[in-house]
Amino acid sequence: MSKLNKEEQEILEAYESGKTRKSKDAPATQKRHKEYAEAMLRKDARINIRLPSKDLRSLQKRALAEGIPYQTLAASILHKYVEGRLSENS
């Protein structure tokens, strides 16, 4: 586990000591976040794409370094690009 900063450590200690409590809107917030996660993970389309072998090998190496399947990495890159969080100059 990575080291926690001071604020994170304080939150963890408060949680473990029972000093935290749920907010009044916790069920609605949890439901909304669950819906976001389900929508993000929904895979309802398939594409086939041709890449230069060198690019595919590079993608597979990066995915291996990240510990994820290369298809997942490719989908993540495409998603970030279409959402505007990744540009051609990045």
URGIZI-V813196 format. One record per residue. N is the residue number from 1. RES is the residue in one letter. PHI is phi in degrees with one decimal (* if undefined). NEAR is the number of other ideal C-beta (glycine too) atoms within 12 Angstrom. D_LAST is the distance of its C-alpha to the last C-alpha in whole Angstrom. Layout:
N/RES/PHI/NEAR/D_LAST, N/RES/PHI/NEAR/D_LAST
This chain:
1/M/*/6/29, 2/S/-74.1/6/27, 3/K/-70.4/8/29, 4/L/-93.8/13/29, 5/N/-79.0/10/29, 6/K/-58.4/10/32, 7/E/-63.4/10/31, 8/E/-62.7/14/31, 9/Q/-64.4/15/34, 10/E/-63.5/15/36, 11/I/-64.3/15/35, 12/L/-61.3/17/35, 13/E/-64.2/15/39, 14/A/-63.8/14/40, 15/Y/-63.8/15/39, 16/E/-65.5/11/41, 17/S/-88.3/10/44, 18/G/81.0/8/44, 19/K/-85.2/11/43, 20/T/-98.1/14/41, 21/R/-144.4/9/42, 22/K/-70.3/11/40, 23/S/-74.7/10/39, 24/K/-63.3/8/41, 25/D/-98.6/11/39, 26/A/-56.2/13/37, 27/P/-59.5/12/38, 28/A/-68.0/13/37, 29/T/-64.5/14/33, 30/Q/-61.9/14/34, 31/K/-62.4/13/34, 32/R/-62.3/14/31, 33/H/-68.2/15/29, 34/K/-63.8/14/31, 35/E/-62.9/14/30, 36/Y/-60.9/13/26, 37/A/-64.0/12/26, 38/E/-62.9/13/28, 39/A/-64.6/13/26, 40/M/-67.7/14/23, 41/L/-89.9/14/25, 42/R/-66.6/12/27, 43/K/-116.7/13/26, 44/D/-120.2/8/28, 45/A/-143.7/8/27, 46/R/-123.5/8/26, 47/I/-129.2/12/24, 48/N/-117.5/7/25, 49/I/-141.9/14/22, 50/R/-102.2/8/23, 51/L/-127.0/15/20, 52/P/-61.7/10/21, 53/S/-53.9/10/22, 54/K/-62.0/10/20, 55/D/-65.4/16/17, 56/L/-62.3/18/19, 57/R/-61.9/14/20, 58/S/-63.9/18/17, 59/L/-62.1/27/16, 60/Q/-64.4/21/20, 61/K/-64.3/14/19, 62/R/-64.2/20/16, 63/A/-64.1/21/18, 64/L/-61.1/15/21, 65/A/-63.5/12/20, 66/E/-83.1/16/19, 67/G/77.9/10/22, 68/I/-131.1/17/21, 69/P/-64.1/15/22, 70/Y/-65.5/23/20, 71/Q/-65.0/19/20, 72/T/-64.6/20/20, 73/L/-63.0/23/16, 74/A/-61.1/24/16, 75/A/-63.6/24/17, 76/S/-64.9/23/15, 77/I/-62.1/26/12, 78/L/-62.3/18/13, 79/H/-61.7/19/15, 80/K/-61.6/15/11, 81/Y/-64.7/16/10, 82/V/-70.1/12/14, 83/E/-83.5/12/14, 84/G/83.8/10/11, 85/R/-94.5/12/9, 86/L/-143.4/14/6, 87/S/-116.0/11/5, 88/E/-62.6/7/6, 89/N/-90.3/5/4, 90/S/-73.9/9/0
